[in-house]
Amino acid sequence: MVELIVKILVNAAALIVAVKLLEPAKLLTFNWGNDWWKLLAVALVFALVNSYIKPIVKALSMPIGLLTLGLVGFVINAAMLLLTALASESLKLGFKLGAFPPTINSDAIVGALLAAAIISVVSSLASVALVPRKLL
């Protein structure tokens, strides 16, 4: 249970960084206003998508991943972010990638790829900072 809460908080921080960096280019928008619970709800959806759907997709795409030397992982991360945006829109949380949803265009795909890269970097740094280290 503690691991899920930490994942949600790390995802929320990573989403905030991605929104702040990509919002001026209109590639990623998130209108949470004063409702902090919307940010936590989107982070929860993102954590659930990454925990349950992403391993299945990565396992199915393993042959392509071997051929591309793992570069398909960026596409999978972007697809998980698009899936999060779709789920967030159906829950009326205000998280959008470009004009997606309802229409998918190049802005949504570029926004998803850039946001996935930013979120990966921020969540990796936060995870390294939060993991307890064992002394030898």
KASUL-V615794 format. One record per backbone hydrogen bond with DSSP energy under -0.5 kcal/mol. CO is the residue of the C=O (numbers start at 1). NH is the residue of the N-H. E is the energy in kcal/mol with one decimal. If there is no record, write none. Layout:
CO/NH/E + CO/NH/E
This chain:
1/5/-1.8 + 2/6/-2.4 + 3/7/-2.5 + 4/8/-2.4 + 5/9/-2.4 + 6/10/-2.6 + 7/11/-2.7 + 8/12/-2.3 + 9/13/-2.1 + 10/14/-2.5 + 11/15/-2.6 + 12/16/-2.1 + 13/17/-2.1 + 14/18/-2.4 + 15/19/-2.6 + 16/20/-2.5 + 17/21/-2.0 + 18/22/-2.4 + 19/23/-2.1 + 22/27/-1.7 + 22/28/-0.8 + 23/26/-1.7 + 27/98/-0.8 + 29/96/-3.1 + 30/32/-1.1 + 32/35/-2.5 + 34/36/-1.2 + 35/38/-1.2 + 35/39/-0.7 + 36/40/-1.8 + 37/41/-2.3 + 38/42/-2.5 + 39/43/-2.3 + 40/44/-2.2 + 41/45/-2.5 + 42/46/-2.7 + 43/47/-2.5 + 44/48/-2.5 + 45/49/-2.6 + 46/50/-2.5 + 47/51/-1.9 + 48/52/-2.4 + 48/53/-0.5 + 49/53/-1.5 + 49/54/-2.0 + 53/57/-2.1 + 54/58/-2.7 + 55/59/-2.0 + 56/60/-2.1 + 57/61/-1.8 + 59/62/-1.0 + 61/65/-2.5 + 62/66/-2.1 + 63/67/-1.7 + 64/68/-2.3 + 65/70/-2.6 + 66/69/-0.6 + 68/71/-1.3 + 70/73/-1.6 + 71/74/-1.1 + 71/75/-0.8 + 72/76/-2.2 + 73/77/-2.5 + 74/78/-2.2 + 75/79/-2.4 + 76/80/-2.3 + 77/81/-1.7 + 78/82/-2.3 + 79/83/-2.3 + 80/84/-2.0 + 81/85/-2.3 + 82/86/-2.2 + 83/87/-2.4 + 84/88/-2.7 + 85/89/-2.1 + 86/90/-1.8 + 87/91/-1.2 + 88/93/-2.4 + 89/92/-1.0 + 94/31/-1.7 + 94/96/-0.6 + 96/29/-2.5 + 96/98/-0.6 + 97/100/-2.6 + 99/103/-1.5 + 100/97/-2.0 + 103/105/-0.5 + 105/109/-1.8 + 106/110/-2.9 + 107/111/-2.5 + 108/112/-2.3 + 109/113/-2.4 + 110/114/-2.7 + 111/115/-2.7 + 112/116/-2.4 + 113/117/-1.9 + 114/118/-2.4 + 115/119/-3.0 + 116/120/-2.2 + 117/121/-2.2 + 118/122/-2.7 + 119/123/-2.7 + 120/124/-2.1 + 121/125/-2.4 + 122/126/-2.5 + 123/127/-2.4 + 124/128/-2.3 + 125/129/-1.9 + 126/130/-1.7 + 127/131/-1.6
